[in-house]
Amino acid sequence: MSPNSRRTFGFAAALAVVITAGFGLLALWPRPPAPPQPVNLVTSEWEPYVVPDRDDGGPLGALVSRVFQSAGYLPRMEFTSWPDAQERVASQSAVAAFPFIETAERRQRFHVSDPVTTFRYALFHRADGEVTEERLARWSMGEGEDLGWVLGAIDGYELWESLDEIASVDRWYESQQAAFAALAAGEIDLLPEGDIVGFDFLNSTEVGIDASTIVASETRDGVLADSEQELRILAPRNPEGARLIRRVNAAIETLTDQGVIDDYGAQLAELDRDSTTGTRVVTVGMTTATDATGRSFMLAPGTSATVTDWPDSFVDGFGGGLDSLPARATVEVKIGNGPSRGRLLRVDVEAIRIDEVEAP
């Protein structure tokens, strides 16, 4: 071998050693984490659990987002109806939908996650209607006669097993508002809804139903014995959906071990909304309000409420301020806090101070 050949061979060998060492260092150097994969989640308004007006989607929306983030996704939430949410996942135009209870039909159509949290159904009925605790208990235990009660439900909801065994839905409603309005009007006798969700809706100052006229069954026997249901996430029934649910289930397990799921569950169980926006009823001392039957209620200073309907004379009179309104005039309000929360009452207009809303 000539001197030039030896020098060339030595240079090549040294270069090979350097390259090999470089590759070894690259192999040892930690790789940057992969960016989260964006995914679109579909859900529906279900206050106070899922709230479209909140950036985090409400407490349950925040929990589901935390699960997806832990699974390596970047979730984006969209709101629609319950039936449309399921159809969008089934057609693969959405990656996942929440929150849903597991049923045999859904297991056939979707990949279903492990439970994220639980909620309890209640049976709502009119306080002065034919449904009473005693008759409902007998009916739910299968001991009562056919009472001819009309059962209503909201589109996209599923009855729990024991209720499904003894009753079928007579009338479906496209929204919570329509279903509770039908219950208040006497079109239906029973309406299944989450207990916290139902009372939150009825107590809302934006709902023109007197919450005191509708009650929920307090019995936990018979048909309501298994009314506590697990809420889950649905994904398309394809290989991609199966992979997503595996990652989601792993994230749920991790967050459960870390206590995160339990922390959110405790927050969800204590949910209660005390409305403080809208027209406020303020008093010097105490204000007396009356309900539709003439019964009187004492409202404390600072009680919050929303005026349900401003009479024309009020609208015309606002140009001259409250002094231009008829003497001893009253308006109907929906109470937003305190012992009378959720009631529709009439109050003296002189007790009202406009706050956080525009005068009509």
C-alpha positions in Angstrom: 0.0 0.0 0.0 1.4 3.4 -1.0 1.9 6.2 1.6 -1.0 8.1 0.0 -3.3 5.1 0.2 -2.4 4.6 3.9 -3.2 8.3 4.7 -6.5 8.1 2.8 -7.5 4.9 4.6 -6.6 6.4 8.0 -8.6 9.5 7.3 -11.6 7.4 6.3 -11.4 5.2 9.4 -11.2 8.3 11.6 -14.2 9.9 9.9 -16.1 6.6 10.3 -15.3 6.7 14.1 -16.5 10.3 14.4 -19.7 9.6 12.5 -20.4 6.5 14.5 -19.8 8.4 17.8 -22.1 11.2 16.5 -24.9 8.8 15.8 -24.4 7.3 19.3 -24.8 10.7 20.9 -27.9 11.4 18.8 -29.4 8.2 20.0 -28.8 9.1 23.6 -30.0 12.7 23.3 -33.7 12.9 24.4 -36.2 13.6 21.6 -38.6 16.6 21.9 -42.1 15.5 22.8 -44.6 15.2 19.9 -47.0 18.1 19.8 -50.6 17.3 21.0 -52.9 16.1 18.3 -55.9 18.4 17.8 -59.3 16.7 18.1 -62.8 18.0 17.9 -65.2 16.9 20.7 -69.0 17.4 20.4 -71.4 17.8 23.3 -74.6 19.6 24.2 -75.6 22.2 26.8 -76.2 20.5 30.1 -75.8 23.1 32.9 -74.3 23.2 35.3 -72.1 20.3 34.1 -71.5 21.4 30.5 -71.8 25.1 29.9 -71.3 26.7 26.4 -70.7 30.2 27.8 -67.6 29.2 29.8 -64.2 29.0 28.2 -63.5 25.6 29.8 -67.0 24.2 28.8 -68.1 24.0 32.5 -66.7 21.7 35.2 -67.4 18.4 33.3 -66.1 19.9 30.1 -62.9 20.9 31.9 -62.6 17.3 33.3 -63.0 15.8 29.8 -60.5 18.2 28.4 -58.1 17.3 31.1 -58.5 13.6 30.2 -57.8 14.3 26.5 -54.8 16.5 27.3 -53.4 13.8 29.5 -53.9 11.3 26.6 -51.8 13.6 24.3 -54.6 15.4 22.5 -55.5 19.1 22.1 -59.3 19.1 22.5 -61.6 21.6 20.9 -65.3 21.6 22.1 -68.3 22.1 19.9 -71.9 22.3 21.1 -74.9 20.8 19.3 -77.9 18.6 20.2 -77.6 15.2 21.8 -78.8 13.3 18.8 -76.6 15.3 16.4 -73.5 14.7 18.7 -74.0 10.9 18.3 -74.6 11.1 14.6 -71.5 13.2 14.0 -69.4 10.6 15.8 -71.0 7.7 14.0 -70.4 9.5 10.7 -66.8 10.2 11.8 -67.2 14.0 11.3 -66.3 14.3 15.0 -63.6 12.4 16.9 -65.6 11.9 20.1 -68.7 13.0 22.0 -69.5 13.3 25.7 -71.1 12.8 28.2 -73.2 9.7 27.5 -74.4 6.7 29.5 -73.5 3.3 28.2 -76.3 1.2 26.5 -76.4 -1.9 24.4 -77.2 0.1 21.4 -74.4 2.5 21.9 -71.9 -0.3 22.5 -72.8 -1.6 19.0 -72.5 1.8 17.3 -69.5 3.3 19.2 -66.3 2.5 21.1 -67.2 3.5 24.7 -64.7 4.8 27.3 -64.4 3.9 30.9 -66.6 6.1 33.2 -65.4 9.6 33.7 -67.8 10.5 36.5 -71.3 9.7 37.7 -74.6 11.5 38.1 -78.0 10.6 39.5 -81.3 10.7 37.6 -84.5 12.0 39.3 -88.1 11.8 38.3 -89.6 15.3 38.2 -93.3 15.9 38.5 -95.8 18.6 39.4 -96.1 19.4 43.1 -99.9 19.6 42.8 -100.3 16.8 40.2 -101.5 13.2 40.5 -98.0 11.9 41.2 -97.2 11.6 44.9 -94.3 9.9 46.7 -96.5 7.1 47.9 -98.1 6.4 44.5 -94.8 6.7 42.8 -93.1 4.3 45.2 -95.9 1.7 44.6 -95.7 2.2 40.8 -92.0 1.9 40.7 -92.1 -1.3 42.7 -94.6 -2.8 40.3 -97.3 -2.9 43.0 -99.6 -0.2 41.7 -102.2 -0.3 39.0 -101.7 1.3 35.6 -102.1 4.9 36.6 -102.1 6.3 33.1 -99.2 8.6 33.7 -97.6 10.2 30.7 -93.8 9.9 30.6 -91.8 12.5 28.7 -88.1 12.6 27.8 -85.6 14.8 26.1 -84.2 13.8 22.7 -81.0 11.9 23.0 -81.6 10.7 26.6 -81.7 7.1 27.5 -83.8 5.6 30.3 -81.9 3.6 33.0 -82.6 -0.1 33.1 -85.2 -0.4 35.9 -87.3 2.5 34.5 -87.0 1.1 31.0 -88.4 -2.2 32.2 -91.7 -0.8 33.5 -92.3 2.3 31.3 -91.8 3.6 27.8 -91.5 7.2 26.7 -94.8 8.6 25.5 -93.6 12.0 24.3 -90.1 13.2 23.3 -89.0 16.8 23.4 -86.2 18.5 21.5 -84.9 20.5 24.5 -84.9 20.7 28.2 -86.9 23.9 28.0 -89.6 22.3 26.0 -89.8 19.2 28.2 -90.1 21.1 31.5 -92.6 23.5 29.9 -94.7 20.5 29.0 -94.4 19.1 32.5 -95.5 22.5 34.0 -98.4 22.7 31.6 -99.6 19.2 32.5 -98.9 17.6 29.1 -96.8 15.0 30.8 -96.7 13.7 34.4 -93.1 12.5 34.8 -89.8 13.7 33.4 -86.5 12.0 34.0 -83.5 14.4 34.3 -80.4 14.6 36.4 -81.3 15.9 39.8 -78.7 18.7 39.9 -79.3 19.5 36.2 -83.1 19.7 36.7 -83.0 21.9 39.7 -80.4 24.2 38.2 -82.6 24.7 35.2 -85.8 25.3 37.2 -84.0 27.8 39.5 -82.4 29.7 36.6 -83.7 33.3 36.4 -83.8 32.9 32.7 -86.6 30.2 32.9 -90.2 31.4 33.2 -91.3 28.4 35.4 -91.9 28.7 39.1 -89.5 26.1 40.5 -91.8 25.6 43.5 -94.5 24.1 41.3 -92.2 21.1 40.2 -90.6 18.6 42.6 -88.4 15.6 42.2 -89.1 12.2 43.8 -87.1 11.7 47.0 -87.5 7.9 47.1 -84.4 5.8 46.3 -86.3 2.5 46.1 -87.8 0.7 43.2 -87.3 2.4 39.8 -84.9 4.9 41.3 -82.7 2.4 43.1 -80.3 2.2 40.1 -80.7 5.8 38.8 -77.1 6.7 39.4 -75.4 6.4 36.0 -71.9 6.6 34.7 -71.0 9.2 32.2 -68.6 8.1 29.3 -67.0 9.3 26.1 -68.1 7.9 22.7 -65.7 7.4 19.7 -66.3 6.1 16.2 -66.4 2.3 15.9 -63.3 2.0 13.7 -59.6 1.3 14.4 -58.9 5.0 15.0 -61.7 5.2 17.5 -60.5 2.1 19.3 -57.0 3.6 19.6 -58.4 6.9 20.9 -60.5 5.1 23.5 -57.4 3.0 24.6 -55.4 6.2 25.2 -58.4 8.0 26.9 -58.9 5.0 29.2 -55.2 5.0 30.1 -55.5 8.7 30.9 -58.6 8.2 33.0 -56.7 5.5 35.0 -53.7 7.8 35.5 -55.8 10.7 36.6 -57.8 8.4 38.9 -54.6 7.2 40.5 -53.5 10.8 41.0 -56.8 11.7 42.6 -57.8 14.1 39.9 -61.0 12.3 38.9 -62.2 12.1 42.5 -61.4 15.9 43.0 -63.6 16.8 40.0 -66.3 14.3 41.1 -66.5 16.1 44.5 -66.8 19.4 42.7 -69.6 18.1 40.4 -71.5 16.6 43.3 -71.6 20.0 45.0 -72.6 22.0 42.0 -75.1 24.7 42.7 -75.7 28.0 40.9 -76.7 31.2 42.8 -77.7 33.6 40.1 -76.6 37.2 40.8 -76.9 38.8 37.4 -79.9 40.6 35.8 -82.4 42.9 37.5 -81.8 43.0 41.2 -84.6 43.4 43.8 -83.2 45.7 46.5 -85.0 47.0 49.6 -84.7 49.3 52.6 -85.5 46.8 55.3 -87.6 44.1 53.9 -89.8 43.7 50.8 -93.0 41.7 50.6 -93.6 39.7 47.5 -96.6 37.5 46.5 -97.1 34.4 44.4 -100.0 33.6 42.1 -102.1 32.4 45.0 -101.6 35.6 47.0 -99.3 34.0 49.5 -96.7 36.5 50.9 -92.9 36.1 51.0 -90.4 38.3 52.6 -87.4 39.2 50.5 -84.1 40.3 52.1 -82.2 43.3 50.8 -80.1 42.4 47.8 -82.2 39.5 46.6 -81.4 38.9 43.0 -84.1 38.3 40.4 -85.0 38.8 36.7 -88.1 40.5 35.5 -90.0 38.0 33.4 -92.2 40.5 31.5 -92.2 44.3 31.6 -95.7 45.7 31.1 -96.1 48.2 28.3 -96.8 51.0 30.8 -93.3 50.4 32.3 -91.7 50.6 28.9 -93.4 53.8 28.1 -92.7 55.2 31.5 -89.0 54.6 31.6 -88.4 57.9 29.8 -89.3 59.7 32.9 -87.7 57.2 35.4 -89.5 55.1 38.0 -91.4 58.2 39.3 -93.4 58.3 36.1 -94.7 54.7 36.6 -98.2 54.0 38.1 -98.4 54.1 42.0 -98.1 50.7 43.7 -97.3 49.0 40.4 -95.9 45.5 40.5 -93.9 43.3 38.2 -93.3 39.5 38.1 -89.8 38.4 38.8 -88.0 35.1 39.0 -86.0 34.9 42.2 -82.3 34.0 41.8 -81.1 33.4 45.4 -82.1 33.0 49.0 -84.9 30.9 50.4 -87.4 31.8 47.6 -84.9 30.9 44.9 -86.7 29.7 41.7 -90.1 31.1 42.6 -92.1 33.5 40.3 -93.3 36.3 42.5 -94.7 39.8 42.1 -92.9 42.7 43.8 -93.4 46.4 44.1 -91.7 48.3 41.3 -90.3 50.7 43.9 -88.2 47.8 45.3 -86.4 47.3 41.9 -83.0 48.7 41.0 -81.7 48.1 37.5 -78.3 46.5 37.6 -76.3 44.8 34.8 -79.2 44.9 32.4 -80.6 47.5 30.1 -83.9 49.0 30.9 -86.6 47.9 28.3 
